[in-house]
């Protein structure tokens, strides 16, 4: 029986694998469920570069009007208010990686599809890159050294940050075993997000069925502390029950896999939440974690021309007289938190003393 087979870098095979790696990457990412194209998305995908050339996408924030307006028959002419706008930009760059499929005899010995394993390995790598980049960005992790795990954009320190016990640095949190994560801290963070002075934008909530919601990401160690602290006022059962009342979770991605909800804040557990950072030495404060509350447009994502979550690169290359096979993949993209006028637009960081409870 004859079989149809496509060789190395055959156009049909390359097109199929490019799409397969991209789609598989999105399905493996933790943050994929929070990506959308409209301004009600936690991470908004900016589509400008898919058709145009360049290495930067610039977007605009319009501040709310603050004037009094006029009353009765008072003239409106001459009392107009000028719009106040700020801009931010997301840089895009190429990120690639490759997997070695070994020599022809090595490939002969194994019972699995080498292409499939290379595809899976590259999508695992890309998903990890995307997830860690998002959390390093919104948590303000500035000690990475390069932009590999910050979405091809330099991370900036958080402009909105809360620490328990009136502490002012992450190293101070590291030294205070009482500075743990509690429901009371969630309430404080929400106030920080929604009660800012005129001129500093409140963090815009994500609208779901006409209701306002925020999303908060916690490290598993912080979740453990929350479970312990919620034994009395604000029980863990109350947190879980709030998210499912009235069928509010049905069909909406921000509720998928959520721990529950507290005071309109949907809680998610994320194991890539990073350590806090020493304010002087920039060393990781390994007994701390930086949880983060996010609203709409907390992050911006852009792909370069010809790339998307439906198309990555896929290149197969034969070497050593066509004996050794290597498979490479990648994409041109950028991911960053949104910052306008030096203020984080959609995120508030929360550093707590959260060591491994089993250590």
N, C-alpha and C positions, 0 to 999 in steps of 0.2 A: 504494500500500500504506500503510495506517495504521500508525503507530508509537506505542508507549506512552512518554511522557516526563513526568518530574516536574519541576515548576517550582521556583523559588527558595523554599527553606524548606518545601517540601511535606513533611508528616510522614513519609512513606515514605522520601523521599530523605534527610532529616535523620538518621533512625535508621540508615540504611545507611552514611552517611558518618561518623557518630560512631563506629561500630564499626570501619570501615575504617581511620580515622586512628589509633585506639587500637592495633589489632592490628599495623598497619604500624610504629608507633613501637616497640613491643616487639621486633619482628623486626630493627629497625635498631640498637637499643641494643647496646652492647658488654657491658654488665653484665646484660642480660636473662637470660642463661643461668645467672646466679648467684642469681637471685631465686626463692624458694620460700615455701611457707606453713608449713612445720614448723621446729622449732628445730635441725634439722641443715642448714639452708640458710645460705649465706654472708650473704645479705641476706634477712631474714625479713620477709614482708609481714604487717602487722598489720591484721586485717579489722574491727576494732571500729567504725570510723567509717562503714563502708559503709551501716549501717542506722541508726546513732544520730547525733544532732547534737552539735556541739562542734568545737573547734579543736585538741585535744590528745589523744594516745593515751599512756597511762601503762602501763608494763609492769614486771615484777618479775624480779630475779635472786636466786636462792637460793644462798647460799654453801654449800660443803661442810661437813659435820660434822667437828669437830676433836677431840672428846672421846675418852677411852681406852676407853669401854664398861666392861663388867664381865666377870670370868672365873669359871668354875666356878659355885658356888652363891651367889656374892656377890649381895646384893639389887640388883635393877635399879630398884626403886621409890625415888625420891628422887635418882637419878643420871641422870635425863633431861637432855638438852641442848636449850637453846632454839634455835630456828631464827634465823639471821641473814639478813636480806633487804635488798636495796637496790632503788630504783626509778629508772627513766629515762623520759623523755617525748619523743615526736616531735610537733612542731607541724605542722599542715597549713594551707595557704593556697592561694589561687587564682593560677594563672599562665595568662595568655592571650597570644595573638599573632594577627595578621591579615595576610592577603596581598591585595593589590589585583589584581583581574582585569582592570582597565582598562574603557574604555568599550565600548559595543555594537559600534562599528565596528572597534575594535582586536581584539575577540574574533572578529569575522567574518573578519579577515585571516589568522589563524593556523590551521594544519591540525591542532592538537592539542586535546584535551579540557581546557578551562580548569579545570573542577572537579578533574580528576585531578591536574593540575599544582599546584593549590593544596593538595590533600590531601598530595601528596608533599613539598611545601615545608614544610608545618606539621609533618609527622611527622619530617622531618629536624631541624627546630628542636627539637622535643620530645625526640628521642633524644639530641641533643647536650647539652641541658639536663640530662637524667637522668644521662648518663655523666659529665659534668664535675662535677656535684653530688656523685656518689658519691666520686670520687677527691679532690675538695677536702675532703670530710668526713673520709674515713679517713686522708688524709695530713696533716690538721690545718692547712689553708691558711686562716689567720686574717686575711689582708690583702685580702680581696675587696671590702670597702666596703659591700656589701649581701648579701642572701641569694639573689640571682637564680641564682647558680651554686653554691650550697651547700644546695640542696634545701629552701628556705624555712625553714632552721634555721641559726642562727649556728654556724660551725665553731669548734672548740676546739683549742688547741695539743695536740700528742701528749704523752701522759703516759709512753708507752713509746717510746723512740727510741734508735737506735744509729747511731754515726758511726765510720768507720775511724780507726785511729791514735790512739785515746783522745781524739779531738777533742770539744769540748763545745758548739760552736755551728755553725750552717750557714755562717756567714761564715768560720769557720776552715777548714771543708771547702773552701769556694770558693778559699782560698789555698793548698791543699795538693794538688798534682797527683798525689800518690801515693795519695790517698784514694779509690781506684777500687773498682768492684764486682767481687767474686770469689766463688768457691764457699765459701771459708773464712768469708766474711761471712754467707752463708746459714746455715751451722752456728751462728754466734754468735746470729743472730736467732732460730733455733729454740730455743736454750737460753734466751734472754730470754722466749720465749713459754711455756716449759714448766717452768721451774725457779724459780718465785717463792716468796717466803716465805709462811708461813701468814698468812691474812688478805687476801692479794692473789691474786685468782683467776688460775690458769693459763688461757691461751687455749685454749678447748675446740676440739679438732680436728673436722673433718668426717668422719663415718664412711662409708666406702665398702667394701662387702663385708666388713665386720668389721674393716677396717684404718683407721688414723688418718692423715689427710692435712691439710695446710695448703695455702693458695693464696697465691702471691706474685706481685705485679704489678710489672713492671720497664719503664722507659722504653726505647725502642729504642737509645739511647746506652749505657745500662747493659747491655743485651743484647750489644751490640758488645764492650764491655769483658769481659763474662763469656766470650764466645767466645775472646777473646785470652788471658785468664788461665787458661782450661781446657785449654791446649795440652799441659800435662804432667800433673800430678796432677789427677784428675777431668776427664777429657777431655770435650769436647762430645758425642762419641758416647756416652759413659757416661750423660750427662745425658738424652739423647734415648731411649736404650735402656731406662732405668729405668722410664719412664712406660708402656711398652707391654708389659712382661713379664707373662705370665700372663693376657693379655686383660683387664687391669684397667681399661682405658679404655672398654670396650664399653658404650655406652648411657649413660654418666654425663657430665653437662654440664660438670663442672669440668675434664675432660680434653679437651673439644672445643677444638681450636686451640691446645693447650698446646705450649710449646717442648720440654718434657720434665720430668723430676723429679729432685730432689736431696735425699737424706736425708728422704724423705717429704713434701717441699715441691714442689707442682706449680707450675711456672713459666709465667707468661703475659706476653706482650709487650703493653703498652698505651701508645699514643702520647699519652694525656691525663694521664699521670703529671706532676705539677707540679714547678716549681722549689722549691728550698729557700728559706727566709726569713731575712733578717737579724734577729738577736735584739733589736736596738734600734730600727733604723729601719723594720723590716718590709718592706724592699725585696726584690724578687726577687733571688735569687743565681743568676744565669743560667748559670753553669758547673756548677750542681749539679742533681740530681734526687732526689725523695723516693720511692723504692720503698716498698712496703708489703706485709707479710705479714698475711693474714687467716685467721681460723678461723670456726667456726660463729657465727652471729648477730653478725658484725662490724658489720653495718648493719641499720637498721630502716626499713621503707617503709610508709606508710599513705596511703590514698585517702579523700577525703571522700564523703559520702553521694551515691550515684548515679554514682560514678566508679570506674574500674578500668582494667586493661589490655585491657578489652573495650568500654569506653565512655568517650570524651572528648566535649567539647562540639564542636558544629559549627553555625555560624550564618552564613547568607548574607544580605547586606544590599544593597539597591539604593538609590542616591543620585542626585542631580542628575536629578530627574524620571525615575527608573528607568533611567538610562543607565549609570551607573558601578556596577560590581559589586565588592563586597569580601567576603572569606570569613575568618571568625575561628574560632579553636579554642583549646582549653585544658582544664585539669583542676584540681581541688583535690587537692593531695597534699603529702606531706612525706617527706623522706629525710634520715637522719643516721646517724653512727656511734653505736654503743652505748657509753655511759659510765656506770659505776656507782661510787658513792663516790669520784668524781673520778679514777677509773682507767679507761683505755680497755679495754673488756671483750674485744674480739675482734681487735685490730690492733696491729702493731708497725711503726713507720716506720723507714726506713733511708736516711739522706742520704749520697750519695756525690758525689765530684767526677766529673762526667759531661758534659763539653762535647761539642759537635758534632765528631765525628772528621774531618769534611770542612772544618771552618772554617780 
